């Protein structure tokens, strides 16, 4: 399973990455929109973990690009905001499959990523 994490806090992204690698995932961490788009241009992924609270970055632009370039990739959004607590993220991102609070335990995030990434398209490439 291939996973892209888009998280501007490298320490937090590293924790998530470590938990996913323990689940035998191949994980790539990007800290900004440009890096995420560049990675998605060249690489297929099964799951994208996307922090909607990125500093000075349009996280939804990453989700939109993923929907265009990697429509098979599932997007799990993480946010500290209550703005999308009504489920509206699913109307804004065609690939969104889950919306989690930022304080979600890393092992729970890893379990959800593993669930959505099983038998993913990227693994077949």
N, C-alpha and C positions, 0 to 999 in steps of 0.2 A: 504494500500500500504506500502510495506517495502522498505526502502532505506538505502544503505550503502554509506557514504561519506568517501572518502580516501583523506585527506588533512592534510599536515604536520603543517600548521598554525592553531592552535586550535581556535584562535579568529575568523578567517575567517570561518573555519568549523562550529563553533558555530553559527555564523550568518546564514549560509546556513541551518543548522539544525533547528534553530528557525523558519525560513520562511517556511520550509517544514512541521514542526509540526503544524503550523497554518493552513496548508492544510489537516490536519488530517492524516499525514503520520507517520508511526512508523520509527524513524530514529536512526541509529547507526553511530557514528563517530570513525574512526580509523585514526591514524596519521602516520602509516608506513606500509610497505609491509607485515611484519610478522603478525601484528594484523589483517590486512585485509584478508589475506589468512586463518588465524585461524577462523575468523568470518564466512567467506564463507564456510569453511569446515562444520560448525555446523548449519548454518542458510541459508534459502532460502531468496532471495531478488528479488524485481521487477526491481529496478533501482540501478545502481552504479554510483555515481558522483566521478570521478577520476581525480585528478590533475596530469597532466603529468609532472609537474615541481617539483615533490617531491625531497627533498634533499636526496642524497645518496641512492635512492631507485629506483628500476626499476618498474615504473608504468605499463609498458607493461607486466611485469610478472604478475601483479595483473589481468590485462585484460585477459591474456592467461589462468590463473587459473580459472577465472570466466567463460570463454568460455568452459573449460573442466568440471568444477564442477557444474556450474549454467548456462547452455546454454540458459535458458529462460530469464535470466536477461539482461536488456538493459544497455549499458554503455554510459554515457554522459561524454565526456572528456572535461576538462577545461585546458587551457594553456595560458601562457603569451608569449610563443614563436610563431614565425611565421612559424616554421618548418613544421607543419602539415596544414598550411593554404591552401595547394593545395588539401586537401581532402584525402591525403594518409593514414590517420589514419584508414580509413575504409578498407584498404587493410591489415593493421597490426592487427586489432582487429575485430574478427568475430561478436562480440556483439555490436560494436559501432553504435550508432544511431544519435549522434550529437557531434559536436566539437565547443566549445564556447571559446571566449576570456576570460581571467581571470577577466577583468573588467566588465563582464556582471552583471547587477543589480541582487541582490539576489531574488527579486520578479519575475524577468524574468526566472531565473534558476528554481525557484520553479514551475512556470507555465509549463516549458518544462518537468520537472521531472514528474509532475502530468499527463501531456499528455501521456508520454511514459509509465507511470506506471499504467494506467487505466486497470482494469481487469487483473492484473498480476497474474502469477502462484503462487507467494508466498502468496497472499491473500487467495488463495483457500486451502492452507495447514492448 
